[in-house]
Structures are given as structure tokens and as C-alpha cells.
Amino acid sequence: MDLAQQLDALERALTRMGIVLLEEELPEEAHIDGGLCKVGGELVLYVSPTAPPWRRVDVLLRALRRLPHADVWLPPEIRRLLQGEDICEEPAGLIPLENEEER
């Protein structure tokens, strides 16, 4: 599975879960390529349109890891990526999801 296929699989999974994906340039001072947040009670995943594909995959994987995804169909390679520990530390400033500490 190449990077484009990974992006596609992750985007489809997140939208099936009801997450709104928005490509929007984030302020430079934020120093992040995107993140999951709540806007008006709805979960929204912002992704920078200028981020390289590998960093977009990182943003999508981080978001999916924070959500209950056990019952969502994902390609085996995406499941392996979700279990991996090879992603750098989470950027500061993301809003924690309710009940996140209960998982």
C-alpha cells in the first residue's frame, strides 16, 4: 500500500466514523499540520493542504488513534500503522476528547 492509498483509506475510515475532514491552512505559529477538535459539538479534523503526504498520514493516524476504531473496517496495513509506535510526540494545544482518559 503506497502513501496515497494509505491517505485514502484513512480519510474514508474517518468520514465513515462521522468525522468532518477540513483542509485548511493553520496559523504558522501553531507549528502543526492538523489535529482533531470539537467545533459546535461536532468532531472536526483539520489538515493542512500544504503538508506533505507522510505528515498528512501522521495527522490522520493520530486522530484515528484517539477514536474508538475497533469496530471499523480498516485494511490490515492501516491496523499495523495504528499499533506502531513510530510517530513523534503529540503536538501541544490539541483539545482532549471527552472520556479520552477512560480508554
C-alpha positions as a Markdown table, in Angstrom:
| # | Residue | x | y | z |
|---|---|---|---|---|
| 1 | Met | 0.0 | 0.0 | 0.0 |
| 2 | Asp | 1.6 | 3.3 | -1.1 |
| 3 | Leu | 1.2 | 6.6 | 0.7 |
| 4 | Ala | -1.7 | 7.8 | -1.5 |
| 5 | Gln | -3.6 | 4.6 | -0.7 |
| 6 | Gln | -2.9 | 5.0 | 3.0 |
| 7 | Leu | -4.3 | 8.5 | 2.9 |
| 8 | Asp | -7.4 | 7.4 | 1.0 |
| 9 | Ala | -8.1 | 4.5 | 3.4 |
| 10 | Leu | -7.6 | 6.8 | 6.5 |
| 11 | Glu | -9.8 | 9.5 | 5.1 |
| 12 | Arg | -12.6 | 7.1 | 4.2 |
| 13 | Ala | -12.4 | 5.4 | 7.6 |
| 14 | Leu | -12.6 | 8.8 | 9.4 |
| 15 | Thr | -15.5 | 10.1 | 7.3 |
| 16 | Arg | -17.4 | 6.8 | 7.9 |
| 17 | Met | -17.0 | 7.4 | 11.6 |
| 18 | Gly | -18.7 | 10.8 | 11.2 |
| 19 | Ile | -15.5 | 13.0 | 11.4 |
| 20 | Val | -15.6 | 16.1 | 9.3 |
| 21 | Leu | -12.3 | 16.5 | 7.4 |
| 22 | Leu | -11.4 | 20.1 | 6.6 |
| 23 | Glu | -8.3 | 21.1 | 4.6 |
| 24 | Glu | -7.4 | 24.4 | 6.0 |
| 25 | Glu | -4.2 | 26.3 | 6.4 |
| 26 | Leu | -3.4 | 26.6 | 10.0 |
| 27 | Pro | -1.6 | 29.5 | 11.6 |
| 28 | Glu | 2.2 | 29.2 | 11.3 |
| 29 | Glu | 2.6 | 29.9 | 15.0 |
| 30 | Ala | 0.7 | 26.7 | 15.7 |
| 31 | His | 3.6 | 24.6 | 14.2 |
| 32 | Ile | 1.3 | 21.7 | 13.5 |
| 33 | Asp | -0.1 | 20.1 | 10.3 |
| 34 | Gly | -3.5 | 19.5 | 11.7 |
| 35 | Gly | -5.5 | 18.0 | 14.5 |
| 36 | Leu | -8.7 | 16.7 | 15.9 |
| 37 | Cys | -11.0 | 19.1 | 17.8 |
| 38 | Lys | -14.6 | 19.7 | 18.6 |
| 39 | Val | -16.5 | 22.5 | 16.9 |
| 40 | Gly | -20.0 | 23.1 | 17.9 |
| 41 | Gly | -20.3 | 19.6 | 19.3 |
| 42 | Glu | -19.0 | 18.0 | 16.1 |
| 43 | Leu | -15.6 | 16.3 | 15.7 |
| 44 | Val | -13.6 | 18.0 | 13.0 |
| 45 | Leu | -10.2 | 17.0 | 11.8 |
| 46 | Tyr | -8.2 | 19.9 | 10.3 |
| 47 | Val | -5.4 | 19.0 | 7.9 |
| 48 | Ser | -3.1 | 21.5 | 6.3 |
| 49 | Pro | -3.3 | 21.3 | 2.5 |
| 50 | Thr | 0.4 | 22.1 | 2.2 |
| 51 | Ala | 1.6 | 19.4 | 4.5 |
| 52 | Pro | 3.5 | 16.6 | 2.6 |
| 53 | Pro | 1.6 | 13.3 | 2.3 |
| 54 | Trp | 3.6 | 11.5 | 5.0 |
| 55 | Arg | 2.7 | 14.2 | 7.5 |
| 56 | Arg | -0.9 | 14.1 | 6.5 |
| 57 | Val | -0.9 | 10.4 | 7.2 |
| 58 | Asp | 0.6 | 11.2 | 10.6 |
| 59 | Val | -2.3 | 13.6 | 11.4 |
| 60 | Leu | -4.9 | 11.1 | 10.3 |
| 61 | Leu | -3.4 | 8.3 | 12.2 |
| 62 | Arg | -3.1 | 10.4 | 15.4 |
| 63 | Ala | -6.8 | 11.3 | 15.1 |
| 64 | Leu | -7.9 | 7.7 | 14.5 |
| 65 | Arg | -5.9 | 6.5 | 17.5 |
| 66 | Arg | -7.9 | 8.9 | 19.7 |
| 67 | Leu | -11.2 | 7.5 | 18.5 |
| 68 | Pro | -12.9 | 4.1 | 19.1 |
| 69 | His | -11.9 | 2.3 | 15.9 |
| 70 | Ala | -12.0 | -1.4 | 16.9 |
| 71 | Asp | -15.3 | -2.0 | 15.1 |
| 72 | Val | -14.4 | 0.0 | 11.9 |
| 73 | Trp | -13.1 | -2.0 | 9.0 |
| 74 | Leu | -9.6 | -0.9 | 8.1 |
| 75 | Pro | -7.0 | -2.5 | 5.8 |
| 76 | Pro | -4.5 | -4.7 | 7.6 |
| 77 | Glu | -1.7 | -2.3 | 6.8 |
| 78 | Ile | -3.6 | 0.6 | 8.4 |
| 79 | Arg | -4.2 | -1.6 | 11.5 |
| 80 | Arg | -0.4 | -2.2 | 11.7 |
| 81 | Leu | 0.3 | 1.5 | 11.4 |
| 82 | Leu | -2.2 | 2.3 | 14.2 |
| 83 | Gln | -0.4 | -0.2 | 16.5 |
| 84 | Gly | 3.0 | 1.2 | 15.7 |
| 85 | Glu | 4.9 | 3.5 | 18.0 |
| 86 | Asp | 6.9 | 5.3 | 15.3 |
| 87 | Ile | 5.1 | 8.6 | 15.4 |
| 88 | Cys | 6.6 | 11.5 | 17.2 |
| 89 | Glu | 5.1 | 13.1 | 20.3 |
| 90 | Glu | 1.6 | 14.7 | 20.0 |
| 91 | Pro | 1.7 | 18.4 | 19.3 |
| 92 | Ala | 0.8 | 20.7 | 22.1 |
| 93 | Gly | -2.5 | 22.5 | 22.0 |
| 94 | Leu | -4.9 | 19.8 | 20.9 |
| 95 | Ile | -8.1 | 19.6 | 22.8 |
| 96 | Pro | -8.5 | 16.3 | 24.6 |
| 97 | Leu | -11.7 | 14.4 | 23.8 |
| 98 | Glu | -14.2 | 13.7 | 26.5 |
| 99 | Asn | -13.6 | 10.4 | 28.2 |
| 100 | Glu | -10.2 | 10.0 | 26.5 |
| 101 | Glu | -8.6 | 9.1 | 29.8 |
| 102 | Glu | -11.1 | 6.2 | 30.2 |
| 103 | Arg | -9.8 | 4.3 | 27.2 |
